[in-house]
Amino acid sequence: MRPSVLFRVTRSRFIHSMAPVLPPDRRPLVISGPSGAGKGTLFTLLFQRHPDTFTFSVSHTTRGPRDGEQHGVNYHFVTRDAFEDLKARDGFVESATFGGNMYGTSKATIEEQSAKGKVVVLDIEMEGVKQIKAIGFPARFVFIAPPSEEELERRLRGRGTDSEASILKRLAQAKVELEYSTTPGVHDKIIVNEDVETAYRELEEFVFSPAEQS
Ligand SMILES: Nc1ncnc2c1ncn2[C@@H]1O[C@H](COP(=O)(O)OP(=O)(O)OP(=O)(O)O)[C@@H](O)[C@H]1O
């Protein structure tokens, strides 16, 4: 290998190891889609393969921490009063109540993480997507769809994390979400997660595409 070539190769490896490759469009990435479609699978790959580029948005919740959960890592655990106060001050891009507990994504969390130069990834359900769109919060919206409802059911069952009742509830909700995903202009990108690597490549390509292409 000629010395100049060697230098270029070494230099390029050095740049890659030192500086994260940042997407031209740094707006937060809102990932939504039916439970079991593979959102977690795909964004976990994004974090593993670009550890310095992306960061997961840490939500606020009024529920208590479970064993091993850490404040500021899994959630910002706050009192109901603190949550309601922040909500009244318009501090959330989206919030919702599940099983009697409140959950929300705070604007300050997104802004702090974005200020560190990272692209913030949000895993948000449909109602949250609607809220974020309604306030016009700048973000890129990606919808992960299953190849079919039958395959979605297979994945939910195969995951082995849900009761029969929970699986049926998730499948019913999936129909609503898939219907909503056909609303024009809601999502910047819809990815059908049939083969994981193919879907991942599509996600990566979208994420690193210039703003005007999204
Ligand atoms: N392309 C794929 N082919 C086959 N199985 C897949 C594929 N993508 C994900 N899975 C599997 O499907 C199951 C559901 O995936 P995952 O947990 O990532 O879904 P999710 O959309 O994040 O769900 P939730 O919203 O409930 O967290 C997992 O067991 C995962 O390993």
The ligand as an SDF file (V2000), in Angstrom:
LIG
                    3D

 31 33  0  0  0  0  0  0  0  0999 V2000
  -37.9740   -8.3630   11.5980 N   0  0  0  0  0  0  0  0  0  0  0  0
  -38.2920   -9.1880   12.5860 C   0  0  0  0  0  0  0  0  0  0  0  0
  -38.4970  -10.5060   12.3230 N   0  0  0  0  0  0  0  0  0  0  0  0
  -38.8290  -11.3610   13.3040 C   0  0  0  0  0  0  0  0  0  0  0  0
  -38.9780  -11.0120   14.6090 N   0  0  0  0  0  0  0  0  0  0  0  0
  -38.7830   -9.7270   14.9310 C   0  0  0  0  0  0  0  0  0  0  0  0
  -38.4350   -8.7390   13.9500 C   0  0  0  0  0  0  0  0  0  0  0  0
  -38.3100   -7.5330   14.5690 N   0  0  0  0  0  0  0  0  0  0  0  0
  -38.5660   -7.7610   15.8750 C   0  0  0  0  0  0  0  0  0  0  0  0
  -38.8400   -9.0630   16.0890 N   0  0  0  0  0  0  0  0  0  0  0  0
  -39.2120   -9.6960   17.3560 C   0  0  0  0  0  0  0  0  0  0  0  0
  -40.5700   -9.3230   17.6070 O   0  0  0  0  0  0  0  0  0  0  0  0
  -40.7720   -9.0960   19.0060 C   0  0  0  0  0  0  0  0  0  0  0  0
  -41.2790   -7.6730   19.2080 C   0  0  0  0  0  0  0  0  0  0  0  0
  -40.2390   -6.7540   18.9220 O   0  0  0  0  0  0  0  0  0  0  0  0
  -40.0020   -5.4620   19.8410 P   0  0  0  0  0  0  0  0  0  0  0  0
  -40.0680   -5.8450   21.2770 O   0  0  0  0  0  0  0  0  0  0  0  0
  -38.7740   -4.7900   19.3290 O   0  0  0  0  0  0  0  0  0  0  0  0
  -41.3140   -4.6160   19.4530 O   0  0  0  0  0  0  0  0  0  0  0  0
  -41.7820   -3.1530   19.9200 P   0  0  0  0  0  0  0  0  0  0  0  0
  -42.4200   -2.5330   18.7390 O   0  0  0  0  0  0  0  0  0  0  0  0
  -40.6320   -2.4180   20.5250 O   0  0  0  0  0  0  0  0  0  0  0  0
  -42.8660   -3.5110   21.0280 O   0  0  0  0  0  0  0  0  0  0  0  0
  -43.3860   -2.6100   22.3010 P   0  0  0  0  0  0  0  0  0  0  0  0
  -44.0360   -1.3900   21.7440 O   0  0  0  0  0  0  0  0  0  0  0  0
  -44.3690   -3.5280   22.9730 O   0  0  0  0  0  0  0  0  0  0  0  0
  -42.1770   -2.3150   23.1500 O   0  0  0  0  0  0  0  0  0  0  0  0
  -39.4470   -9.3670   19.6930 C   0  0  0  0  0  0  0  0  0  0  0  0
  -39.4460  -10.6790   20.2120 O   0  0  0  0  0  0  0  0  0  0  0  0
  -38.4130   -9.2220   18.5540 C   0  0  0  0  0  0  0  0  0  0  0  0
  -37.2730  -10.0020   18.7760 O   0  0  0  0  0  0  0  0  0  0  0  0
  1  2  1  0
  2  3  1  0
  2  7  2  0
  3  4  2  0
  4  5  1  0
  5  6  2  0
  6  7  1  0
  6 10  1  0
  7  8  1  0
  8  9  2  0
  9 10  1  0
 10 11  1  0
 11 12  1  0
 11 30  1  0
 12 13  1  0
 13 14  1  0
 13 28  1  0
 14 15  1  0
 15 16  1  0
 16 17  2  0
 16 18  1  0
 16 19  1  0
 19 20  1  0
 20 21  2  0
 20 22  1  0
 20 23  1  0
 23 24  1  0
 24 25  2  0
 24 26  1  0
 24 27  1  0
 28 29  1  0
 28 30  1  0
 30 31  1  0
M  END
$$$$
